Amino acid sequence: MSTGQGPQATPEARRISCLVADDHAIVREGLRRVLGQNDDIVVVGEASSGEGAVELVARRRPDVVVMDARMPGMGGVAAAGRIAADHPDVRVLMFTAHSEQELLWEALDAGAKGFVLKDSDGASLVGALRQVVGGEPYVDPRLAPDFLRQLARPRPGGILSAREREILQMLADGHSNREVSERLVLSVETVKTHVKHILAKLEAEHRTQAVAIGIRQALIR
């Protein structure tokens, strides 16, 4: 995993590999141009959807993904959840509009490591990217007050991540841990860990109770 690099990165240092995901070609082009101006960053791919981002991450294993929060099909938050679950060493930096601040908490639970506003300048974006790759979370200062309010808000039972909701839905549909692992291409042990987290967050004693709570809270159908 690459560490955060300063502006004076040397040519010998390994560059930060980055994937950009946005459904607008002009935005992807702008991101590529801004990031490409830095010697310590290389863009290794572009995706126009959440599904495309998940697929490219599996193939290219970038250090970080700059992810649009809203895209057709699988959105950025759901894609961040898949990436965090399947490739925990890959950092996801959410690229969001200020009006989408309600997505902050969901994105955090999904595994996103940073949040940067779309109207930020290039230096702020690059600084955020280096920070999350270096292992430190980043929240745009303009989002911080709302973010801190959400952190202080009581969260009864916890909020399930996108991957946890997916697994809970499969449990509700009658699938065993092994069937879930085969369908999601995860190890059985990883599925068991997700189920353990689901039970803890929903304060459920067993899977059947977790499914009932999930349905009652409209987390699953």
VOBA-1610 file (N, C-alpha, C; in pm, whole numbers, padded with zeros to 5 digits, always signed):
BEGIN
Met+00085-00120+00000Met+00000+00000+00000Met+00088+00124+00000Ser+00055+00212-00083Ser+00133+00335-00096Ser+00107+00426+00023Thr+00204+00499+00065Thr+00183+00598+00171Thr+00161+00734+00108Gly+00108+00828+00190Gly+00085+00962+00137Gly+00216+01024+00093Gln+00213+01091-00019Gln+00334+01151-00073Gln+00323+01302-00065Gly+00432+01368-00039Gly+00433+01513-00036Gly+00451+01568-00175Pro+00442+01697-00193Pro+00456+01759-00323Pro+00592+01735-00387Gln+00694+01708-00302Gln+00829+01692-00354Gln+00863+01546-00377Ala+00761+01464-00415Ala+00786+01322-00435Ala+00896+01302-00539Thr+00985+01207-00514Thr+01095+01182-00607Thr+01051+01086-00715Pro+01116+01090-00831Pro+01079+01000-00939Pro+01093+00853-00900Glu+01186+00825-00802Glu+01209+00686-00762Glu+01096+00631-00678Ala+01017+00717-00614Ala+00910+00671-00525Ala+00799+00606-00608Arg+00740+00499-00553Arg+00631+00434-00624Arg+00511+00527-00629Arg+00453+00539-00746Arg+00342+00632-00762Arg+00211+00575-00709Ile+00124+00665-00667Ile-00009+00626-00620Ile-00094+00592-00742Ser-00147+00471-00746Ser-00234+00432-00857Ser-00378+00467-00822Cys-00446+00530-00917Cys-00580+00583-00890Cys-00676+00544-01002Leu-00798+00512-00962Leu-00905+00486-01058Leu-01012+00592-01037Val-01067+00648-01145Val-01172+00748-01132Val-01304+00690-01182Ala-01412+00715-01108Ala-01543+00662-01144Ala-01646+00774-01140Asp-01701+00807-01255Asp-01805+00909-01266Asp-01881+00881-01396Asp-02013+00904-01395Asp-02090+00871-01514Asp-02082+00979-01622His-02015+01091-01593His-01999+01197-01693His-01856+01197-01748Ala-01844+01179-01880Ala-01712+01170-01943Ala-01629+01295-01920Ile-01692+01413-01922Ile-01618+01538-01905Ile-01561+01549-01764Val-01631+01493-01665Val-01580+01494-01528Val-01461+01400-01517Arg-01471+01282-01577Arg-01359+01188-01575Arg-01236+01248-01642Glu-01259+01318-01752Glu-01148+01382-01824Glu-01083+01488-01736Gly-01166+01566-01665Gly-01112+01669-01576Gly-01033+01609-01461Leu-01084+01501-01404Leu-01014+01434-01294Leu-00880+01379-01342Arg-00882+01317-01459Arg-00759+01260-01513Arg-00654+01371-01536Arg-00700+01485-01587Arg-00607+01595-01615Arg-00549+01651-01485Val-00634+01674-01385Val-00587+01728-01257Val-00490+01633-01189Leu-00527+01505-01182Leu-00442+01408-01113Leu-00313+01384-01191Gly-00321+01390-01324Gly-00205+01364-01407Gly-00098+01471-01399Gln-00131+01586-01341Gln-00033+01692-01325Gln+00063+01667-01209Asn+00040+01558-01134Asn+00123+01525-01018Asn+00208+01403-01047Asp+00339+01419-01030Asp+00432+01310-01065Asp+00414+01185-00981Asp+00356+01199-00862Asp+00343+01083-00774Asp+00208+01012-00788Ile+00126+01052-00887Ile-00005+00991-00906Ile-00020+00945-01050Val-00074+00825-01070Val-00101+00775-01204Val-00245+00721-01208Val-00323+00764-01307Val-00460+00714-01323Val-00453+00585-01404Val-00499+00476-01345Val-00486+00344-01409Val-00615+00297-01473Gly-00722+00377-01464Gly-00846+00337-01527Gly-00959+00431-01497Glu-01064+00423-01580Glu-01184+00504-01562Glu-01307+00413-01569Ala-01408+00447-01491Ala-01534+00372-01493Ala-01650+00471-01497Ser-01755+00435-01568Ser-01872+00523-01579Ser-01989+00475-01494Ser-01966+00370-01414Ser-02072+00316-01329Ser-02011+00249-01207Gly-02095+00223-01107Gly-02047+00152-00990Gly-02002+00012-01025Glu-02080-00055-01110Glu-02044-00190-01152Glu-01908-00191-01221Gly-01886-00091-01309Gly-01758-00081-01379Gly-01643-00057-01283Ala-01667+00025-01181Ala-01562+00053-01082Ala-01524-00074-01006Val-01625-00150-00963Val-01599-00275-00890Val-01518-00371-00976Glu-01556-00383-01103Glu-01487-00474-01195Glu-01342-00430-01218Leu-01321-00299-01239Leu-01186-00249-01265Leu-01096-00262-01142Val-01153-00238-01025Val-01073-00252-00902Val-01023-00395-00889Ala-01108-00492-00920Ala-01068-00633-00910Ala-00954-00665-01005Arg-00952-00599-01122Arg-00851-00628-01222Arg-00722-00551-01199Arg-00733-00425-01155Arg-00615-00338-01151Arg-00564-00305-01011Arg-00644-00333-00909Arg-00604-00312-00769Arg-00536-00176-00747Pro-00607-00066-00771Pro-00547+00066-00748Pro-00531+00092-00598Asp-00452+00192-00566Asp-00440+00233-00426Asp-00567+00304-00380Val-00629+00379-00472Val-00744+00461-00433Val-00840+00476-00551Val-00969+00491-00517Val-01073+00518-00618Val-01139+00651-00584Val-01140+00743-00680Val-01217+00867-00664Val-01355+00836-00721Met-01455+00826-00633Met-01585+00770-00666Met-01697+00873-00660Asp-01768+00891-00772Asp-01886+00975-00774Asp-01991+00912-00682Ala-02056+00993-00601Ala-02153+00940-00506Ala-02277+00883-00575Arg-02323+00949-00681Arg-02445+00905-00749Arg-02415+00871-00894Met-02447+00747-00931Met-02434+00704-01071Met-02552+00610-01102Pro-02590+00601-01228Pro-02698+00509-01265Pro-02660+00365-01230Gly-02761+00283-01204Gly-02733+00144-01167Gly-02680+00138-01026Met-02569+00068-01008Met-02506+00063-00876Met-02443+00198-00846Gly-02489+00266-00743Gly-02436+00397-00709Gly-02299+00388-00645Gly-02240+00504-00623Gly-02107+00509-00567Gly-02097+00452-00427Val-02201+00472-00345Val-02197+00422-00208Val-02199+00269-00207Ala-02288+00210-00287Ala-02294+00064-00295Ala-02163+00007-00349Ala-02107+00075-00451Ala-01980+00030-00508Ala-01868+00039-00403Ala-01869+00146-00324Ala-01769+00161-00218Ala-01779+00045-00119Gly-01903+00004-00088Gly-01923-00108+00003Gly-01867-00238-00052Arg-01890-00262-00182Arg-01837-00383-00244Arg-01685-00382-00244Ile-01628-00268-00277Ile-01481-00257-00284Ile-01420-00273-00145Ala-01480-00209-00045Ala-01426-00219+00091Ala-01432-00362+00143Ala-01539-00434+00107Ala-01554-00571+00154Ala-01459-00667+00081Asp-01445-00648-00049Asp-01365-00741-00130Asp-01217-00705-00137His-01187-00575-00126His-01048-00528-00138His-01021-00423-00030Pro-01010-00464+00095Pro-00995-00368+00206Pro-00872-00280+00198Asp-00774-00318+00114Asp-00653-00236+00100Asp-00673-00121+00003Val-00785-00119-00071Val-00813-00012-00167Val-00894+00097-00097Arg-00846+00221-00100Arg-00917+00332-00037Arg-01019+00391-00135Val-01133+00433-00081Val-01234+00499-00165Val-01254+00642-00115Leu-01237+00738-00207Leu-01257+00879-00178Leu-01385+00921-00251Met-01490+00952-00174Met-01618+00989-00234Met-01610+01130-00290Phe-01658+01147-00411Phe-01658+01273-00484Phe-01804+01317-00489Thr-01841+01414-00406Thr-01983+01441-00382Thr-02018+01588-00393Ala-02144+01615-00424Ala-02195+01752-00424Ala-02240+01787-00282His-02238+01914-00248His-02274+01954-00112His-02416+01912-00077Ser-02505+01910-00176Ser-02645+01874-00150Ser-02661+01726-00117Glu-02553+01647-00135Glu-02560+01503-00109Glu-02504+01467+00028Gln-02500+01564+00119Gln-02438+01538+00247Gln-02510+01431+00328Glu-02638+01402+00294Glu-02709+01296+00365Glu-02648+01159+00336Leu-02565+01152+00230Leu-02499+01026+00197Leu-02375+01000+00282Leu-02331+01100+00357Leu-02206+01087+00432Leu-02204+00964+00523Trp-02309+00952+00603Trp-02309+00843+00701Trp-02316+00708+00632Glu-02400+00697+00530Glu-02413+00571+00456Glu-02280+00535+00390Ala-02213+00636+00332Ala-02085+00611+00267Ala-01979+00570+00369Leu-01980+00631+00485Leu-01885+00595+00591Leu-01906+00450+00632Asp-02031+00410+00652Asp-02060+00272+00689Asp-02021+00176+00577Ala-02030+00223+00454Ala-01994+00137+00340Ala-01843+00115+00332Gly-01766+00202+00397Gly-01621+00184+00397Gly-01542+00294+00329Ala-01610+00402+00287Ala-01538+00514+00226Ala-01443+00577+00329Lys-01328+00622+00282Lys-01227+00678+00371Lys-01218+00830+00363Gly-01287+00890+00265Gly-01280+01034+00252Gly-01395+01090+00173Phe-01419+01221+00190Phe-01530+01289+00123Phe-01480+01425+00076Val-01483+01446-00055Val-01438+01573-00110Val-01547+01628-00201Leu-01571+01759-00193Leu-01677+01820-00272Leu-01634+01840-00416Lys-01732+01830-00507Lys-01703+01839-00650Lys-01655+01977-00693Asp-01685+02079-00615Asp-01640+02213-00655Asp-01505+02248-00590Ser-01436+02148-00535Ser-01304+02173-00476Ser-01203+02203-00586Asp-01095+02274-00551Asp-00989+02296-00649Asp-00900+02172-00656Gly-00814+02171-00758Gly-00730+02054-00780Gly-00639+02022-00663Ala-00584+02125-00600Ala-00493+02101-00488Ala-00563+02033-00372Ser-00690+02071-00347Ser-00766+02010-00237Ser-00795+01863-00267Leu-00832+01835-00392Leu-00859+01696-00431Leu-00733+01611-00416Val-00622+01660-00466Val-00497+01584-00458Val-00455+01565-00313Gly-00471+01669-00232Gly-00437+01658-00090Gly-00523+01554-00020Ala-00653+01552-00053Ala-00744+01453+00006Ala-00704+01313-00036Leu-00669+01298-00163Leu-00631+01166-00214Leu-00506+01115-00143Arg-00405+01201-00131Arg-00281+01160-00064Arg-00308+01124+00082Gln-00399+01199+00144Gln-00427+01177+00286Gln-00491+01040+00309Val-00592+01003+00227Val-00659+00875+00249Val-00567+00758+00213Val-00483+00777+00112Val-00387+00671+00077Val-00286+00654+00189Gly-00254+00764+00257Gly-00161+00758+00369Gly-00222+00701+00496Gly-00350+00663+00490Gly-00413+00599+00605Gly-00493+00692+00694Glu-00506+00820+00655Glu-00582+00915+00735Glu-00712+00950+00665Pro-00826+00947+00736Pro-00953+00985+00673Pro-00954+01133+00638Tyr-01035+01170+00540Tyr-01044+01310+00499Tyr-01191+01348+00482Val-01228+01461+00541Val-01362+01517+00522Val-01345+01662+00481Asp-01404+01700+00369Asp-01397+01839+00324Asp-01441+01930+00439Pro-01362+02034+00468Pro-01396+02123+00580Pro-01538+02178+00574Arg-01590+02196+00454Arg-01727+02249+00442Arg-01831+02145+00480Leu-01794+02017+00479Leu-01887+01912+00518Leu-01871+01875+00665Ala-01760+01915+00725Ala-01727+01871+00860Ala-01836+01900+00963Pro-01897+02020+00967Pro-02000+02044+01069Pro-02117+01946+01059Asp-02165+01920+00936Asp-02274+01824+00917Asp-02228+01683+00953Phe-02105+01653+00919Phe-02051+01521+00947Phe-02043+01497+01098Leu-01995+01598+01171Leu-01984+01584+01317Leu-02121+01573+01383Arg-02220+01645+01327Arg-02356+01633+01381Arg-02408+01492+01363Gln-02379+01432+01248Gln-02426+01296+01223Gln-02354+01197+01314Leu-02225+01222+01341Leu-02152+01134+01433Leu-02212+01138+01573Ala-02259+01255+01613Ala-02314+01272+01748Ala-02457+01220+01759Arg-02521+01196+01646Arg-02661+01153+01646Arg-02671+01008+01693Pro-02766+00977+01782Pro-02783+00837+01825Pro-02816+00749+01705Arg-02762+00629+01706Arg-02786+00537+01594Arg-02833+00403+01650Pro-02960+00393+01690Pro-03010+00271+01752Pro-02990+00151+01660Gly-02925+00048+01714Gly-02907-00074+01637Gly-02799-00065+01531Gly-02744+00051+01507Gly-02642+00064+01403Gly-02705+00065+01265Ile-02629+00107+01167Ile-02675+00109+01029Ile-02593+00008+00951Leu-02660-00077+00877Leu-02590-00179+00801Leu-02526-00120+00676Ser-02409-00169+00643Ser-02343-00128+00520Ser-02416-00190+00402Ala-02382-00146+00282Ala-02445-00200+00161Ala-02421-00350+00151Arg-02300-00396+00180Arg-02270-00539+00173Arg-02347-00616+00280Glu-02358-00559+00401Glu-02432-00627+00508Glu-02580-00639+00474Arg-02637-00534+00413Arg-02778-00543+00372Arg-02795-00649+00264Glu-02698-00657+00174Glu-02703-00757+00067Glu-02703-00898+00126Ile-02616-00920+00224Ile-02608-01052+00287Ile-02733-01081+00368Leu-02784-00982+00441Leu-02906-01001+00519Leu-03023-01037+00427Gln-03030-00973+00310Gln-03136-01006+00214Gln-03123-01151+00168Met-03000-01196+00146Met-02980-01333+00103Met-03017-01431+00213Leu-02990-01395+00338Leu-03033-01479+00451Leu-03185-01486+00456Ala-03249-01372+00432Ala-03395-01367+00431Ala-03453-01454+00320Asp-03376-01467+00210Asp-03420-01549+00097Asp-03389-01696+00118Gly-03332-01728+00234Gly-03310-01869+00269Gly-03175-01927+00233His-03078-01843+00195His-02947-01894+00157His-02861-01923+00280Ser-02782-02029+00272Ser-02688-02062+00379Ser-02562-01978+00365Asn-02476-01983+00467Asn-02350-01909+00460Asn-02269-01952+00337Arg-02265-02082+00310Arg-02188-02130+00196Arg-02247-02080+00065Glu-02379-02079+00053Glu-02442-02029-00069Glu-02413-01880-00087Val-02417-01804+00023Val-02384-01662+00016Val-02241-01643-00030Ser-02150-01723+00026Ser-02007-01709-00009Ser-01985-01740-00157Glu-02055-01840-00210Glu-02039-01877-00351Glu-02095-01769-00443Arg-02211-01714-00407Arg-02274-01613-00492Arg-02197-01481-00491Leu-02140-01446-00376Leu-02070-01318-00364Leu-01918-01332-00381Val-01872-01455-00405Val-01730-01485-00421Val-01651-01434-00300Leu-01698-01475-00183Leu-01631-01444-00057Leu-01603-01576+00014Ser-01507-01576+00106Ser-01484-01696+00185Ser-01598-01713+00285Val-01620-01836+00327Val-01725-01863+00427Val-01694-01787+00555Glu-01566-01780+00592Glu-01527-01708+00714Glu-01562-01560+00704Thr-01544-01501+00585Thr-01579-01360+00566Thr-01729-01341+00581Val-01806-01434+00525Val-01952-01425+00538Val-01992-01436+00685Lys-01930-01528+00758Lys-01961-01544+00900Lys-01931-01415+00977Thr-01822-01349+00940Thr-01786-01223+01006Thr-01892-01116+00977His-01937-01108+00852His-02043-01013+00817His-02171-01042+00896Val-02206-01170+00906Val-02327-01208+00980Val-02313-01168+01128Lys-02195-01188+01183Lys-02170-01149+01323Lys-02190-00999+01341His-02139-00919+01245His-02156-00774+01254His-02303-00734+01239Ile-02375-00804+01152Ile-02518-00776+01133Ile-02595-00800+01263Leu-02568-00913+01327Leu-02636-00945+01453Leu-02605-00839+01559Ala-02478-00797+01565Ala-02440-00697+01666Ala-02508-00564+01640Lys-02507-00519+01514Lys-02566-00389+01482Lys-02717-00387+01504Leu-02782-00499+01474Leu-02928-00504+01489Leu-02970-00552+01628Glu-02869-00583+01711Glu-02895-00633+01846Glu-02986-00754+01841Ala-02956-00843+01749Ala-03034-00966+01729Ala-02959-01084+01788Glu-03033-01182+01840Glu-02970-01298+01901Glu-02938-01407+01799His-03012-01408+01688His-02986-01510+01586His-03030-01456+01450Arg-03002-01533+01345Arg-03027-01489+01208Arg-03174-01460+01182Thr-03262-01546+01233Thr-03406-01528+01209Thr-03454-01396+01267Gln-03405-01363+01387Gln-03444-01237+01449Gln-03387-01120+01369Ala-03263-01134+01319Ala-03202-01028+01239Ala-03283-01002+01113Val-03329-01108+01048Val-03410-01093+00928Val-03541-01021+00962Ala-03603-01059+01073Ala-03729-00996+01113Ala-03709-00847+01140Ile-03599-00812+01207Ile-03569-00672+01235Ile-03541-00598+01105Gly-03467-00662+01016Gly-03435-00600+00887Gly-03558-00567+00806Ile-03653-00658+00806Ile-03779-00635+00734Ile-03859-00524+00800Arg-03864-00528+00933Arg-03942-00428+01007Arg-03884-00288+00988Gln-03752-00278+00979Gln-03688-00149+00961Gln-03670-00111+00814Ala-03727-00193+00726Ala-03722-00168+00581Ala-03578-00167+00528Leu-03489-00242+00594Leu-03352-00257+00546Leu-03348-00356+00430Ile-03439-00451+00435Ile-03454-00551+00329Ile-03602-00567+00301Arg-03634-00645+00198Arg-03776-00664+00165Arg-03822-00805+00196
//
